[in-house]
Amino acid sequence: MMSQQSAVTSSSRHGWDAGQYLFFANERTQPALDLVARIESEAPARIVDLGCGPGNSTGLLLARWPQAAVTGIDNSPEMLAAAGRDHPDIMFAPADIATWSPVKRYELVFSNAALQWVGDHAAVVGRWLAAVAPGGALAVQMPRNHDFATHRLMRRVAAEGPWAARLIGARDPSPVKAPEFYYDRLAPLSRRFVLWETNYIQIMDGVGDIIRWLQGTGLRPFLARLDAQEQGNFLDRYAALLTEEFPPQVDGRILLPYPRLFFIAYRE
Ligand SMILES: C[S@@+](CC[C@H](N)C(=O)[O-])C[C@H]1O[C@@H](n2cnc3c(N)ncnc32)[C@H](O)[C@@H]1O
């Protein structure tokens, strides 16, 4: 297990770090696999992956529909570089998924683990559905863990430390809503609307693993505002609180609950 401080890379202070993110590649990609498996779409001609990250989810789409023209969209240069390197057969392009509104529609608009990073979900999911061609589908997955101990405790460390003033607003309150919210906005515009939630219970080797997992995502906005020394202090305090919260199992491992919301809207 690497030390918490050395797990903070310089690039994670400035933007997304594809290596850090893919350290748990299997665990992060499983929800995308589960979402792809549930999509009932024979042969979508054009597919877009919104918030494609390092292309792990985009690769799954091409594997299931090899005849489709698949495009990955992201606004992180680091992620797009990793995606282009690992998936040279897929097209990747920079764009802001919060305002994305394409000229030509897609048979499948897909987004795995990205919608939680943008606000105003009513407007955004409305635009995403409008980008779906007749007969096509919008398929989305996002974590719903903002009230869980992992996120509650990182907000507590942010609010209680000497860095409190600088960390105000580092991460906006979660824009993720209850399932009913997405149903009410999308079901009336859909031929069929499917939604479900799965709690992925991640088996972690210890508290250091939880931190490493979250350094690829949720901790990023806080650590980005701290210098290296402060990042270490922040993570030490966070580790102490996590240790109190997550008692070890008989083998010393820790179980980390990770609920995720899925929905698929099929258009007429
Ligand atoms: C947690 S990763 C998900 C990566 C991949 N889809 C997967 O299934 O693992 C979230 C991605 O969303 C991207 N992202 C966040 N906000 C964005 C925005 N406003 N516009 C475009 N991409 C965004 C990030 O750069 C990051 O690559």
The ligand as a Tripos MOL2 file, in Angstrom:
@<TRIPOS>MOLECULE
LIG
   27    29     1     0     0
SMALL
NO_CHARGES

@<TRIPOS>ATOM
      1 C1        -15.4670    9.6220  -13.3390 C.3       1 LIG1
      2 S1        -14.9250    9.9380  -14.9770 S.3       1 LIG1
      3 C2        -15.8700    8.7770  -15.9450 C.3       1 LIG1
      4 C3        -15.0480    8.1670  -17.0430 C.3       1 LIG1
      5 C4        -15.7010    7.0450  -17.8320 C.3       1 LIG1
      6 N1        -16.9250    7.4750  -18.4860 N.3       1 LIG1
      7 C5        -15.9980    5.7930  -17.0150 C.2       1 LIG1
      8 O1        -17.0350    5.1700  -17.2740 O.co2     1 LIG1
      9 O2        -15.2250    5.4060  -16.1410 O.co2     1 LIG1
     10 C6        -15.7710   11.4560  -15.2740 C.3       1 LIG1
     11 C7        -15.3140   12.1750  -16.5390 C.3       1 LIG1
     12 O3        -16.1940   13.2590  -16.7870 O.3       1 LIG1
     13 C8        -15.4320   14.3190  -17.3160 C.3       1 LIG1
     14 N2        -16.1520   15.5820  -17.1180 N.ar      1 LIG1
     15 C9        -16.5080   16.1480  -15.9440 C.ar      1 LIG1
     16 N3        -17.1540   17.3100  -16.1860 N.ar      1 LIG1
     17 C10       -17.1850   17.4600  -17.5380 C.ar      1 LIG1
     18 C11       -17.7150   18.4640  -18.3950 C.ar      1 LIG1
     19 N4        -18.3500   19.5390  -17.9050 N.pl3     1 LIG1
     20 N5        -17.5650   18.3070  -19.7260 N.ar      1 LIG1
     21 C12       -16.9290   17.2160  -20.2340 C.ar      1 LIG1
     22 N6        -16.4190   16.2370  -19.4620 N.ar      1 LIG1
     23 C13       -16.5440   16.3600  -18.1290 C.ar      1 LIG1
     24 C14       -14.1230   14.2680  -16.5590 C.3       1 LIG1
     25 O4        -13.1040   14.9290  -17.2690 O.3       1 LIG1
     26 C15       -13.9150   12.7660  -16.4340 C.3       1 LIG1
     27 O5        -13.1150   12.2790  -17.4690 O.3       1 LIG1
@<TRIPOS>BOND
     1     1     2 1
     2     2     3 1
     3     2    10 1
     4     3     4 1
     5     4     5 1
     6     5     6 1
     7     5     7 1
     8     7     8 2
     9     7     9 1
    10    10    11 1
    11    11    12 1
    12    11    26 1
    13    12    13 1
    14    13    14 1
    15    13    24 1
    16    14    15 ar
    17    14    23 ar
    18    15    16 ar
    19    16    17 ar
    20    17    18 ar
    21    17    23 ar
    22    18    19 1
    23    18    20 ar
    24    20    21 ar
    25    21    22 ar
    26    22    23 ar
    27    24    25 1
    28    24    26 1
    29    26    27 1
@<TRIPOS>SUBSTRUCTURE
     1 LIG1         1 GROUP 0 **** ****
